[in-house]
Amino acid sequence: MNHLMRAAAVAPTLTEVRSWPATVDVSRAALALGISRSQMYALIQRGEAPVRTLAFGARKRVVTASLVRLLEAA
């Protein structure tokens, strides 16, 4: 996603997040939380991510169910 597309991106609704696959990339999860991709990666690196993440080598994925629980509690 380039900078212009990112600026135009709108946070998804909870209903939309519920329809996502079992895991999503960090950028998509960050958008749902209203934070930047770099902020999300920093939280993951420090072990402070408010959602469950999975590591596949250097690649990180966010568990959608944990993202839904967090958004439902907000």
C-alpha positions as CSV (number, residue, x, y, z in Angstrom):
1,M,0.0,0.0,0.0
2,N,1.6,3.3,-1.0
3,H,1.5,6.5,1.1
4,L,-1.5,8.0,-0.8
5,M,-3.6,4.9,-0.4
6,R,-2.6,4.6,3.3
7,A,-3.8,8.2,3.8
8,A,-7.1,7.4,2.3
9,A,-7.5,4.2,4.2
10,V,-10.5,4.2,6.6
11,A,-10.6,2.0,9.7
12,P,-12.8,-1.0,9.2
13,T,-16.0,-1.6,11.2
14,L,-16.2,-4.3,13.7
15,T,-18.5,-6.2,11.4
16,E,-15.8,-6.1,8.7
17,V,-13.1,-7.2,11.0
18,R,-15.2,-10.2,12.0
19,S,-15.3,-11.3,8.4
20,W,-11.5,-11.3,8.0
21,P,-9.5,-14.5,7.7
22,A,-8.1,-16.2,10.9
23,T,-5.0,-14.1,10.8
24,V,-4.1,-10.8,9.1
25,D,-1.0,-8.8,8.5
26,V,0.3,-6.3,10.9
27,S,-0.7,-3.3,8.7
28,R,-4.3,-4.4,8.5
29,A,-4.5,-5.0,12.3
30,A,-2.9,-1.6,12.9
31,L,-5.5,0.1,10.7
32,A,-8.3,-1.6,12.7
33,L,-6.8,-0.3,15.9
34,G,-6.2,3.2,14.6
35,I,-2.5,3.1,15.0
36,S,0.4,3.1,12.6
37,R,2.1,0.0,11.3
38,S,5.4,1.1,12.9
39,Q,3.6,1.6,16.3
40,M,2.1,-1.9,16.0
41,Y,5.5,-3.5,15.1
42,A,7.1,-1.7,18.1
43,L,4.4,-3.0,20.4
44,I,5.0,-6.5,19.1
45,Q,8.7,-6.2,19.5
46,R,8.4,-5.2,23.1
47,G,5.9,-7.9,23.8
48,E,3.2,-5.3,24.6
49,A,0.8,-5.9,21.6
50,P,-2.8,-5.9,22.8
51,V,-3.6,-8.7,20.5
52,R,-2.2,-12.2,19.9
53,T,0.4,-12.5,17.3
54,L,2.1,-15.4,15.5
55,A,5.6,-15.4,14.1
56,F,6.4,-17.2,10.9
57,G,10.1,-16.7,10.7
58,A,10.6,-12.9,10.6
59,R,7.0,-12.5,9.4
60,K,4.3,-11.6,11.9
61,R,0.5,-12.2,11.8
62,V,-2.2,-11.0,14.1
63,V,-4.9,-13.4,15.2
64,T,-8.2,-11.9,14.1
65,A,-10.2,-13.4,17.0
66,S,-8.0,-11.5,19.5
67,L,-8.5,-8.3,17.5
68,V,-12.2,-8.8,17.6
69,R,-12.2,-9.4,21.4
70,L,-10.2,-6.2,21.9
71,L,-12.5,-4.1,19.7
72,E,-15.6,-5.5,21.3
73,A,-14.2,-4.5,24.7
74,A,-13.6,-0.9,23.6
